[in-house]
């Protein structure tokens, strides 16, 4: 308790409840500052917008996963090779299209 009183710049005779209350206030302040910092870092000023953005991501992710799985199946490649396979196909069709002009 003595160490906490010193660290919190409290009087050496401060009661235990004063120490506990001060620690609680510090924790609350830290939490509020942490949330404010996070919102600032994410450039989001509205909690409702955060919820909407997260919901949009939740809705989009399964669709993207299905598209990737479908492409992987159609091209008969594993997901790790999908991007390079699509790039190769694009390169092939670009070169073929240029020859037909």
PDB file as gemmi writes it, atoms N, CA and C in Angstrom:
CRYST1    1.000    1.000    1.000  90.00  90.00  90.00 P 1                      
ATOM      1  N   UNK A   1       0.822  -1.188   0.000  1.00  0.00           N  
ATOM      2  CA  UNK A   1       0.000   0.000   0.000  1.00  0.00           C  
ATOM      3  C   UNK A   1       0.869   1.256   0.000  1.00  0.00           C  
ATOM      4  N   UNK A   2       1.964   1.186   0.742  1.00  0.00           N  
ATOM      5  CA  UNK A   2       2.838   2.350   0.830  1.00  0.00           C  
ATOM      6  C   UNK A   2       3.382   2.716  -0.547  1.00  0.00           C  
ATOM      7  N   UNK A   3       3.778   1.701  -1.305  1.00  0.00           N  
ATOM      8  CA  UNK A   3       4.321   1.936  -2.645  1.00  0.00           C  
ATOM      9  C   UNK A   3       3.267   2.575  -3.548  1.00  0.00           C  
ATOM     10  N   UNK A   4       2.031   2.078  -3.468  1.00  0.00           N  
ATOM     11  CA  UNK A   4       0.958   2.660  -4.275  1.00  0.00           C  
ATOM     12  C   UNK A   4       0.716   4.118  -3.902  1.00  0.00           C  
ATOM     13  N   UNK A   5       0.708   4.393  -2.615  1.00  0.00           N  
ATOM     14  CA  UNK A   5       0.498   5.777  -2.163  1.00  0.00           C  
ATOM     15  C   UNK A   5       1.582   6.691  -2.731  1.00  0.00           C  
ATOM     16  N   UNK A   6       2.821   6.206  -2.708  1.00  0.00           N  
ATOM     17  CA  UNK A   6       3.939   6.999  -3.228  1.00  0.00           C  
ATOM     18  C   UNK A   6       3.783   7.191  -4.738  1.00  0.00           C  
ATOM     19  N   UNK A   7       3.501   6.105  -5.460  1.00  0.00           N  
ATOM     20  CA  UNK A   7       3.369   6.175  -6.910  1.00  0.00           C  
ATOM     21  C   UNK A   7       2.214   7.070  -7.340  1.00  0.00           C  
ATOM     22  N   UNK A   8       1.148   7.077  -6.551  1.00  0.00           N  
ATOM     23  CA  UNK A   8      -0.030   7.871  -6.883  1.00  0.00           C  
ATOM     24  C   UNK A   8       0.041   9.291  -6.330  1.00  0.00           C  
ATOM     25  N   UNK A   9       1.149   9.595  -5.674  1.00  0.00           N  
ATOM     26  CA  UNK A   9       1.348  10.916  -5.057  1.00  0.00           C  
ATOM     27  C   UNK A   9       0.241  11.231  -4.051  1.00  0.00           C  
ATOM     28  N   UNK A  10      -0.124  10.213  -3.287  1.00  0.00           N  
ATOM     29  CA  UNK A  10      -1.122  10.398  -2.238  1.00  0.00           C  
ATOM     30  C   UNK A  10      -0.411  10.646  -0.906  1.00  0.00           C  
ATOM     31  N   UNK A  11      -1.137  11.218  -0.001  1.00  0.00           N  
ATOM     32  CA  UNK A  11      -0.615  11.411   1.354  1.00  0.00           C  
ATOM     33  C   UNK A  11      -0.311  10.040   1.952  1.00  0.00           C  
ATOM     34  N   UNK A  12       0.755   9.956   2.715  1.00  0.00           N  
ATOM     35  CA  UNK A  12       1.139   8.658   3.306  1.00  0.00           C  
ATOM     36  C   UNK A  12       0.082   8.114   4.261  1.00  0.00           C  
ATOM     37  N   UNK A  13      -0.839   8.960   4.715  1.00  0.00           N  
ATOM     38  CA  UNK A  13      -1.915   8.514   5.596  1.00  0.00           C  
ATOM     39  C   UNK A  13      -3.226   8.277   4.857  1.00  0.00           C  
ATOM     40  N   UNK A  14      -3.196   8.324   3.511  1.00  0.00           N  
ATOM     41  CA  UNK A  14      -4.420   8.115   2.735  1.00  0.00           C  
ATOM     42  C   UNK A  14      -4.974   6.714   3.024  1.00  0.00           C  
ATOM     43  N   UNK A  15      -6.295   6.644   3.118  1.00  0.00           N  
ATOM     44  CA  UNK A  15      -6.938   5.362   3.443  1.00  0.00           C  
ATOM     45  C   UNK A  15      -6.835   4.390   2.262  1.00  0.00           C  
ATOM     46  N   UNK A  16      -7.043   3.117   2.572  1.00  0.00           N  
ATOM     47  CA  UNK A  16      -7.020   2.081   1.538  1.00  0.00           C  
ATOM     48  C   UNK A  16      -8.088   2.361   0.486  1.00  0.00           C  
ATOM     49  N   UNK A  17      -9.260   2.818   0.931  1.00  0.00           N  
ATOM     50  CA  UNK A  17     -10.330   3.097  -0.028  1.00  0.00           C  
ATOM     51  C   UNK A  17      -9.950   4.256  -0.959  1.00  0.00           C  
ATOM     52  N   UNK A  18      -9.185   5.226  -0.470  1.00  0.00           N  
ATOM     53  CA  UNK A  18      -8.721   6.323  -1.315  1.00  0.00           C  
ATOM     54  C   UNK A  18      -7.756   5.800  -2.367  1.00  0.00           C  
ATOM     55  N   UNK A  19      -6.870   4.892  -1.959  1.00  0.00           N  
ATOM     56  CA  UNK A  19      -5.930   4.287  -2.906  1.00  0.00           C  
ATOM     57  C   UNK A  19      -6.702   3.507  -3.960  1.00  0.00           C  
ATOM     58  N   UNK A  20      -7.657   2.701  -3.533  1.00  0.00           N  
ATOM     59  CA  UNK A  20      -8.457   1.895  -4.467  1.00  0.00           C  
ATOM     60  C   UNK A  20      -9.229   2.806  -5.423  1.00  0.00           C  
ATOM     61  N   UNK A  21      -9.849   3.859  -4.880  1.00  0.00           N  
ATOM     62  CA  UNK A  21     -10.598   4.792  -5.727  1.00  0.00           C  
ATOM     63  C   UNK A  21      -9.690   5.464  -6.747  1.00  0.00           C  
ATOM     64  N   UNK A  22      -8.508   5.845  -6.332  1.00  0.00           N  
ATOM     65  CA  UNK A  22      -7.563   6.508  -7.235  1.00  0.00           C  
ATOM     66  C   UNK A  22      -7.121   5.557  -8.344  1.00  0.00           C  
ATOM     67  N   UNK A  23      -6.844   4.320  -7.995  1.00  0.00           N  
ATOM     68  CA  UNK A  23      -6.461   3.324  -9.000  1.00  0.00           C  
ATOM     69  C   UNK A  23      -7.621   3.113  -9.971  1.00  0.00           C  
ATOM     70  N   UNK A  24      -8.833   3.034  -9.453  1.00  0.00           N  
ATOM     71  CA  UNK A  24     -10.009   2.884 -10.308  1.00  0.00           C  
ATOM     72  C   UNK A  24     -10.172   4.034 -11.278  1.00  0.00           C  
ATOM     73  N   UNK A  25      -9.957   5.250 -10.791  1.00  0.00           N  
ATOM     74  CA  UNK A  25     -10.041   6.430 -11.656  1.00  0.00           C  
ATOM     75  C   UNK A  25      -8.974   6.387 -12.741  1.00  0.00           C  
ATOM     76  N   UNK A  26      -7.778   5.965 -12.370  1.00  0.00           N  
ATOM     77  CA  UNK A  26      -6.701   5.852 -13.358  1.00  0.00           C  
ATOM     78  C   UNK A  26      -7.028   4.806 -14.426  1.00  0.00           C  
ATOM     79  N   UNK A  27      -7.578   3.699 -13.986  1.00  0.00           N  
ATOM     80  CA  UNK A  27      -7.951   2.648 -14.944  1.00  0.00           C  
ATOM     81  C   UNK A  27      -9.034   3.150 -15.897  1.00  0.00           C  
ATOM     82  N   UNK A  28     -10.012   3.858 -15.361  1.00  0.00           N  
ATOM     83  CA  UNK A  28     -11.091   4.407 -16.189  1.00  0.00           C  
ATOM     84  C   UNK A  28     -10.518   5.406 -17.192  1.00  0.00           C  
ATOM     85  N   UNK A  29      -9.638   6.277 -16.722  1.00  0.00           N  
ATOM     86  CA  UNK A  29      -9.009   7.259 -17.613  1.00  0.00           C  
ATOM     87  C   UNK A  29      -8.198   6.571 -18.704  1.00  0.00           C  
ATOM     88  N   UNK A  30      -7.448   5.554 -18.307  1.00  0.00           N  
ATOM     89  CA  UNK A  30      -6.626   4.819 -19.282  1.00  0.00           C  
ATOM     90  C   UNK A  30      -7.510   4.154 -20.330  1.00  0.00           C  
ATOM     91  N   UNK A  31      -8.618   3.590 -19.889  1.00  0.00           N  
ATOM     92  CA  UNK A  31      -9.537   2.931 -20.820  1.00  0.00           C  
ATOM     93  C   UNK A  31     -10.128   3.958 -21.785  1.00  0.00           C  
ATOM     94  N   UNK A  32     -10.563   5.091 -21.265  1.00  0.00           N  
ATOM     95  CA  UNK A  32     -11.131   6.133 -22.121  1.00  0.00           C  
ATOM     96  C   UNK A  32     -10.097   6.666 -23.101  1.00  0.00           C  
ATOM     97  N   UNK A  33      -8.872   6.876 -22.623  1.00  0.00           N  
ATOM     98  CA  UNK A  33      -7.810   7.346 -23.506  1.00  0.00           C  
ATOM     99  C   UNK A  33      -7.468   6.293 -24.553  1.00  0.00           C  
ATOM    100  N   UNK A  34      -7.482   5.033 -24.141  1.00  0.00           N  
ATOM    101  CA  UNK A  34      -7.192   3.950 -25.082  1.00  0.00           C  
ATOM    102  C   UNK A  34      -8.217   3.882 -26.189  1.00  0.00           C  
ATOM    103  N   UNK A  35      -9.485   4.015 -25.845  1.00  0.00           N  
ATOM    104  CA  UNK A  35     -10.547   3.985 -26.843  1.00  0.00           C  
ATOM    105  C   UNK A  35     -10.429   5.194 -27.762  1.00  0.00           C  
ATOM    106  N   UNK A  36     -10.194   6.370 -27.172  1.00  0.00           N  
ATOM    107  CA  UNK A  36     -10.043   7.587 -27.975  1.00  0.00           C  
ATOM    108  C   UNK A  36      -8.854   7.456 -28.918  1.00  0.00           C  
ATOM    109  N   UNK A  37      -7.737   6.915 -28.420  1.00  0.00           N  
ATOM    110  CA  UNK A  37      -6.556   6.734 -29.254  1.00  0.00           C  
ATOM    111  C   UNK A  37      -6.859   5.780 -30.406  1.00  0.00           C  
ATOM    112  N   UNK A  38      -7.527   4.663 -30.090  1.00  0.00           N  
ATOM    113  CA  UNK A  38      -7.857   3.684 -31.122  1.00  0.00           C  
ATOM    114  C   UNK A  38      -8.751   4.298 -32.189  1.00  0.00           C  
ATOM    115  N   UNK A  39      -9.779   5.028 -31.763  1.00  0.00           N  
ATOM    116  CA  UNK A  39     -10.665   5.670 -32.726  1.00  0.00           C  
ATOM    117  C   UNK A  39      -9.900   6.669 -33.582  1.00  0.00           C  
ATOM    118  N   UNK A  40      -8.981   7.379 -32.966  1.00  0.00           N  
ATOM    119  CA  UNK A  40      -8.169   8.341 -33.709  1.00  0.00           C  
ATOM    120  C   UNK A  40      -7.288   7.620 -34.721  1.00  0.00           C  
ATOM    121  N   UNK A  41      -6.666   6.532 -34.312  1.00  0.00           N  
ATOM    122  CA  UNK A  41      -5.789   5.783 -35.212  1.00  0.00           C  
ATOM    123  C   UNK A  41      -6.560   5.194 -36.387  1.00  0.00           C  
ATOM    124  N   UNK A  42      -7.787   4.771 -36.126  1.00  0.00           N  
ATOM    125  CA  UNK A  42      -8.623   4.200 -37.180  1.00  0.00           C  
ATOM    126  C   UNK A  42      -9.336   5.276 -37.982  1.00  0.00           C  
ATOM    127  N   UNK A  43      -9.153   6.534 -37.568  1.00  0.00           N  
ATOM    128  CA  UNK A  43      -9.807   7.668 -38.210  1.00  0.00           C  
ATOM    129  C   UNK A  43     -11.320   7.493 -38.207  1.00  0.00           C  
ATOM    130  N   UNK A  44     -11.829   7.041 -37.097  1.00  0.00           N  
ATOM    131  CA  UNK A  44     -13.264   6.831 -36.943  1.00  0.00           C  
ATOM    132  C   UNK A  44     -13.718   7.642 -35.746  1.00  0.00           C  
ATOM    133  N   UNK A  45     -14.715   8.481 -35.950  1.00  0.00           N  
ATOM    134  CA  UNK A  45     -15.168   9.328 -34.863  1.00  0.00           C  
ATOM    135  C   UNK A  45     -16.550   8.940 -34.354  1.00  0.00           C  
ATOM    136  N   UNK A  46     -17.087   7.852 -34.856  1.00  0.00           N  
ATOM    137  CA  UNK A  46     -18.445   7.488 -34.502  1.00  0.00           C  
ATOM    138  C   UNK A  46     -18.523   5.975 -34.275  1.00  0.00           C  
ATOM    139  N   UNK A  47     -18.924   5.593 -33.093  1.00  0.00           N  
ATOM    140  CA  UNK A  47     -18.999   4.172 -32.752  1.00  0.00           C  
ATOM    141  C   UNK A  47     -20.007   3.450 -33.651  1.00  0.00           C  
ATOM    142  N   UNK A  48     -21.088   4.129 -34.021  1.00  0.00           N  
ATOM    143  CA  UNK A  48     -22.073   3.507 -34.910  1.00  0.00           C  
ATOM    144  C   UNK A  48     -21.459   3.183 -36.268  1.00  0.00           C  
ATOM    145  N   UNK A  49     -20.583   4.076 -36.746  1.00  0.00           N  
ATOM    146  CA  UNK A  49     -19.903   3.801 -38.018  1.00  0.00           C  
ATOM    147  C   UNK A  49     -18.984   2.597 -37.905  1.00  0.00           C  
ATOM    148  N   UNK A  50     -18.374   2.427 -36.740  1.00  0.00           N  
ATOM    149  CA  UNK A  50     -17.523   1.247 -36.524  1.00  0.00           C  
ATOM    150  C   UNK A  50     -18.364  -0.012 -36.663  1.00  0.00           C  
ATOM    151  N   UNK A  51     -19.518  -0.019 -36.019  1.00  0.00           N  
ATOM    152  CA  UNK A  51     -20.392  -1.190 -36.069  1.00  0.00           C  
ATOM    153  C   UNK A  51     -20.835  -1.477 -37.497  1.00  0.00           C  
ATOM    154  N   UNK A  52     -21.189  -0.436 -38.242  1.00  0.00           N  
ATOM    155  CA  UNK A  52     -21.619  -0.613 -39.632  1.00  0.00           C  
ATOM    156  C   UNK A  52     -20.469  -1.150 -40.478  1.00  0.00           C  
ATOM    157  N   UNK A  53     -19.286  -0.586 -40.282  1.00  0.00           N  
ATOM    158  CA  UNK A  53     -18.115  -1.034 -41.037  1.00  0.00           C  
ATOM    159  C   UNK A  53     -17.803  -2.495 -40.748  1.00  0.00           C  
ATOM    160  N   UNK A  54     -17.846  -2.875 -39.482  1.00  0.00           N  
ATOM    161  CA  UNK A  54     -17.595  -4.277 -39.130  1.00  0.00           C  
ATOM    162  C   UNK A  54     -18.652  -5.193 -39.731  1.00  0.00           C  
ATOM    163  N   UNK A  55     -19.905  -4.765 -39.724  1.00  0.00           N  
ATOM    164  CA  UNK A  55     -20.980  -5.569 -40.313  1.00  0.00           C  
ATOM    165  C   UNK A  55     -20.764  -5.719 -41.820  1.00  0.00           C  
ATOM    166  N   UNK A  56     -20.333  -4.649 -42.476  1.00  0.00           N  
ATOM    167  CA  UNK A  56     -20.053  -4.724 -43.916  1.00  0.00           C  
ATOM    168  C   UNK A  56     -18.947  -5.729 -44.194  1.00  0.00           C  
ATOM    169  N   UNK A  57     -17.902  -5.705 -43.366  1.00  0.00           N  
ATOM    170  CA  UNK A  57     -16.815  -6.671 -43.548  1.00  0.00           C  
ATOM    171  C   UNK A  57     -17.311  -8.090 -43.290  1.00  0.00           C  
ATOM    172  N   UNK A  58     -18.139  -8.255 -42.276  1.00  0.00           N  
ATOM    173  CA  UNK A  58     -18.690  -9.582 -41.984  1.00  0.00           C  
ATOM    174  C   UNK A  58     -19.534 -10.103 -43.143  1.00  0.00           C  
ATOM    175  N   UNK A  59     -20.244  -9.205 -43.804  1.00  0.00           N  
ATOM    176  CA  UNK A  59     -21.079  -9.609 -44.934  1.00  0.00           C  
ATOM    177  C   UNK A  59     -20.252  -9.892 -46.183  1.00  0.00           C  
ATOM    178  N   UNK A  60     -19.171  -9.145 -46.368  1.00  0.00           N  
ATOM    179  CA  UNK A  60     -18.360  -9.278 -47.566  1.00  0.00           C  
ATOM    180  C   UNK A  60     -17.436 -10.497 -47.533  1.00  0.00           C  
ATOM    181  N   UNK A  61     -16.876 -10.785 -46.390  1.00  0.00           N  
ATOM    182  CA  UNK A  61     -15.872 -11.847 -46.283  1.00  0.00           C  
ATOM    183  C   UNK A  61     -16.371 -13.209 -46.777  1.00  0.00           C  
ATOM    184  N   UNK A  62     -17.552 -13.681 -46.382  1.00  0.00           N  
ATOM    185  CA  UNK A  62     -17.998 -14.986 -46.888  1.00  0.00           C  
ATOM    186  C   UNK A  62     -18.141 -15.004 -48.408  1.00  0.00           C  
ATOM    187  N   UNK A  63     -18.588 -13.906 -48.998  1.00  0.00           N  
ATOM    188  CA  UNK A  63     -18.715 -13.845 -50.461  1.00  0.00           C  
ATOM    189  C   UNK A  63     -17.349 -13.952 -51.127  1.00  0.00           C  
ATOM    190  N   UNK A  64     -16.381 -13.218 -50.580  1.00  0.00           N  
ATOM    191  CA  UNK A  64     -15.034 -13.291 -51.141  1.00  0.00           C  
ATOM    192  C   UNK A  64     -14.442 -14.689 -50.998  1.00  0.00           C  
ATOM    193  N   UNK A  65     -14.693 -15.323 -49.866  1.00  0.00           N  
ATOM    194  CA  UNK A  65     -14.199 -16.682 -49.668  1.00  0.00           C  
ATOM    195  C   UNK A  65     -14.819 -17.644 -50.679  1.00  0.00           C  
ATOM    196  N   UNK A  66     -16.112 -17.478 -50.975  1.00  0.00           N  
ATOM    197  CA  UNK A  66     -16.770 -18.342 -51.973  1.00  0.00           C  
ATOM    198  C   UNK A  66     -16.184 -18.110 -53.367  1.00  0.00           C  
ATOM    199  N   UNK A  67     -15.954 -16.838 -53.710  1.00  0.00           N  
ATOM    200  CA  UNK A  67     -15.390 -16.524 -55.020  1.00  0.00           C  
ATOM    201  C   UNK A  67     -14.008 -17.157 -55.173  1.00  0.00           C  
ATOM    202  N   UNK A  68     -13.174 -17.000 -54.153  1.00  0.00           N  
ATOM    203  CA  UNK A  68     -11.828 -17.566 -54.198  1.00  0.00           C  
ATOM    204  C   UNK A  68     -11.901 -19.088 -54.301  1.00  0.00           C  
ATOM    205  N   UNK A  69     -12.777 -19.713 -53.532  1.00  0.00           N  
ATOM    206  CA  UNK A  69     -12.920 -21.175 -53.583  1.00  0.00           C  
ATOM    207  C   UNK A  69     -13.422 -21.614 -54.960  1.00  0.00           C  
ATOM    208  N   UNK A  70     -14.389 -20.893 -55.534  1.00  0.00           N  
ATOM    209  CA  UNK A  70     -14.912 -21.233 -56.861  1.00  0.00           C  
ATOM    210  C   UNK A  70     -13.831 -21.103 -57.930  1.00  0.00           C  
ATOM    211  N   UNK A  71     -13.087 -19.995 -57.898  1.00  0.00           N  
ATOM    212  CA  UNK A  71     -12.000 -19.810 -58.867  1.00  0.00           C  
ATOM    213  C   UNK A  71     -10.937 -20.893 -58.729  1.00  0.00           C  
ATOM    214  N   UNK A  72     -10.609 -21.204 -57.507  1.00  0.00           N  
ATOM    215  CA  UNK A  72      -9.615 -22.239 -57.253  1.00  0.00           C  
ATOM    216  C   UNK A  72     -10.082 -23.575 -57.829  1.00  0.00           C  
ATOM    217  N   UNK A  73     -11.360 -23.873 -57.634  1.00  0.00           N  
ATOM    218  CA  UNK A  73     -11.905 -25.121 -58.176  1.00  0.00           C  
ATOM    219  C   UNK A  73     -11.954 -25.126 -59.692  1.00  0.00           C  
ATOM    220  N   UNK A  74     -12.392 -24.017 -60.284  1.00  0.00           N  
ATOM    221  CA  UNK A  74     -12.487 -23.929 -61.746  1.00  0.00           C  
ATOM    222  C   UNK A  74     -11.120 -24.067 -62.409  1.00  0.00           C  
ATOM    223  N   UNK A  75     -10.125 -23.449 -61.804  1.00  0.00           N  
ATOM    224  CA  UNK A  75      -8.786 -23.462 -62.390  1.00  0.00           C  
ATOM    225  C   UNK A  75      -7.969 -24.675 -61.948  1.00  0.00           C  
ATOM    226  N   UNK A  76      -8.548 -25.438 -61.036  1.00  0.00           N  
ATOM    227  CA  UNK A  76      -7.917 -26.644 -60.518  1.00  0.00           C  
ATOM    228  C   UNK A  76      -6.531 -26.354 -59.941  1.00  0.00           C  
ATOM    229  N   UNK A  77      -6.462 -25.315 -59.102  1.00  0.00           N  
ATOM    230  CA  UNK A  77      -5.233 -24.967 -58.404  1.00  0.00           C  
ATOM    231  C   UNK A  77      -5.572 -24.748 -56.943  1.00  0.00           C  
ATOM    232  N   UNK A  78      -4.548 -24.879 -56.098  1.00  0.00           N  
ATOM    233  CA  UNK A  78      -4.805 -24.598 -54.693  1.00  0.00           C  
ATOM    234  C   UNK A  78      -4.853 -23.093 -54.486  1.00  0.00           C  
ATOM    235  N   UNK A  79      -5.387 -22.682 -53.370  1.00  0.00           N  
ATOM    236  CA  UNK A  79      -5.583 -21.254 -53.118  1.00  0.00           C  
ATOM    237  C   UNK A  79      -4.272 -20.474 -53.111  1.00  0.00           C  
ATOM    238  N   UNK A  80      -3.183 -21.113 -52.720  1.00  0.00           N  
ATOM    239  CA  UNK A  80      -1.889 -20.430 -52.698  1.00  0.00           C  
ATOM    240  C   UNK A  80      -1.411 -20.083 -54.110  1.00  0.00           C  
ATOM    241  N   UNK A  81      -1.812 -20.881 -55.091  1.00  0.00           N  
ATOM    242  CA  UNK A  81      -1.379 -20.663 -56.473  1.00  0.00           C  
ATOM    243  C   UNK A  81      -2.380 -19.846 -57.280  1.00  0.00           C  
ATOM    244  N   UNK A  82      -3.491 -19.504 -56.678  1.00  0.00           N  
ATOM    245  CA  UNK A  82      -4.581 -18.856 -57.414  1.00  0.00           C  
ATOM    246  C   UNK A  82      -4.167 -17.530 -58.044  1.00  0.00           C  
ATOM    247  N   UNK A  83      -3.540 -16.666 -57.297  1.00  0.00           N  
ATOM    248  CA  UNK A  83      -3.184 -15.339 -57.820  1.00  0.00           C  
ATOM    249  C   UNK A  83      -2.211 -15.464 -58.990  1.00  0.00           C  
ATOM    250  N   UNK A  84      -1.174 -16.270 -58.837  1.00  0.00           N  
ATOM    251  CA  UNK A  84      -0.207 -16.400 -59.936  1.00  0.00           C  
ATOM    252  C   UNK A  84      -0.861 -17.036 -61.166  1.00  0.00           C  
ATOM    253  N   UNK A  85      -1.786 -17.969 -60.976  1.00  0.00           N  
ATOM    254  CA  UNK A  85      -2.487 -18.594 -62.104  1.00  0.00           C  
ATOM    255  C   UNK A  85      -3.350 -17.571 -62.828  1.00  0.00           C  
ATOM    256  N   UNK A  86      -4.066 -16.747 -62.084  1.00  0.00           N  
ATOM    257  CA  UNK A  86      -4.898 -15.709 -62.701  1.00  0.00           C  
ATOM    258  C   UNK A  86      -4.016 -14.705 -63.437  1.00  0.00           C  
ATOM    259  N   UNK A  87      -2.868 -14.352 -62.861  1.00  0.00           N  
ATOM    260  CA  UNK A  87      -1.951 -13.426 -63.534  1.00  0.00           C  
ATOM    261  C   UNK A  87      -1.435 -14.020 -64.845  1.00  0.00           C  
ATOM    262  N   UNK A  88      -1.133 -15.312 -64.827  1.00  0.00           N  
ATOM    263  CA  UNK A  88      -0.664 -15.979 -66.045  1.00  0.00           C  
ATOM    264  C   UNK A  88      -1.759 -15.985 -67.112  1.00  0.00           C  
ATOM    265  N   UNK A  89      -2.991 -16.284 -66.698  1.00  0.00           N  
ATOM    266  CA  UNK A  89      -4.106 -16.285 -67.641  1.00  0.00           C  
ATOM    267  C   UNK A  89      -4.338 -14.890 -68.210  1.00  0.00           C  
ATOM    268  N   UNK A  90      -4.246 -13.883 -67.369  1.00  0.00           N  
ATOM    269  CA  UNK A  90      -4.426 -12.504 -67.824  1.00  0.00           C  
ATOM    270  C   UNK A  90      -3.338 -12.135 -68.832  1.00  0.00           C  
ATOM    271  N   UNK A  91      -2.114 -12.517 -68.527  1.00  0.00           N  
ATOM    272  CA  UNK A  91      -1.001 -12.232 -69.420  1.00  0.00           C  
ATOM    273  C   UNK A  91      -1.210 -12.930 -70.760  1.00  0.00           C  
ATOM    274  N   UNK A  92      -1.660 -14.164 -70.729  1.00  0.00           N  
ATOM    275  CA  UNK A  92      -1.906 -14.936 -71.955  1.00  0.00           C  
ATOM    276  C   UNK A  92      -2.992 -14.287 -72.785  1.00  0.00           C  
ATOM    277  N   UNK A  93      -4.109 -13.905 -72.162  1.00  0.00           N  
ATOM    278  CA  UNK A  93      -5.204 -13.318 -72.920  1.00  0.00           C  
ATOM    279  C   UNK A  93      -4.844 -11.913 -73.410  1.00  0.00           C  
ATOM    280  N   UNK A  94      -4.007 -11.198 -72.672  1.00  0.00           N  
ATOM    281  CA  UNK A  94      -3.569  -9.864 -73.113  1.00  0.00           C  
ATOM    282  C   UNK A  94      -2.714  -9.977 -74.361  1.00  0.00           C  
ATOM    283  N   UNK A  95      -1.799 -10.953 -74.355  1.00  0.00           N  
ATOM    284  CA  UNK A  95      -0.933 -11.150 -75.525  1.00  0.00           C  
ATOM    285  C   UNK A  95      -1.724 -11.656 -76.729  1.00  0.00           C  
ATOM    286  N   UNK A  96      -2.688 -12.537 -76.511  1.00  0.00           N  
ATOM    287  CA  UNK A  96      -3.523 -13.042 -77.606  1.00  0.00           C  
ATOM    288  C   UNK A  96      -4.379 -11.932 -78.175  1.00  0.00           C  
ATOM    289  N   UNK A  97      -4.924 -11.086 -77.287  1.00  0.00           N  
ATOM    290  CA  UNK A  97      -5.773  -9.972 -77.733  1.00  0.00           C  
ATOM    291  C   UNK A  97      -4.979  -8.957 -78.539  1.00  0.00           C  
ATOM    292  N   UNK A  98      -3.721  -8.738 -78.175  1.00  0.00           N  
ATOM    293  CA  UNK A  98      -2.881  -7.790 -78.899  1.00  0.00           C  
ATOM    294  C   UNK A  98      -2.552  -8.309 -80.297  1.00  0.00           C  
ATOM    295  N   UNK A  99      -2.446  -9.616 -80.427  1.00  0.00           N  
ATOM    296  CA  UNK A  99      -2.135 -10.214 -81.743  1.00  0.00           C  
ATOM    297  C   UNK A  99      -3.312 -10.158 -82.673  1.00  0.00           C  
ATOM    298  N   UNK A 100      -4.534 -10.058 -82.169  1.00  0.00           N  
ATOM    299  CA  UNK A 100      -5.734 -10.041 -83.011  1.00  0.00           C  
ATOM    300  C   UNK A 100      -6.061  -8.643 -83.504  1.00  0.00           C  
ATOM    301  N   UNK A 101      -5.337  -7.625 -83.072  1.00  0.00           N  
ATOM    302  CA  UNK A 101      -5.662  -6.247 -83.459  1.00  0.00           C  
ATOM    303  C   UNK A 101      -5.102  -5.888 -84.785  1.00  0.00           C  
TER     304      UNK A 101                                                      
END                                                                             
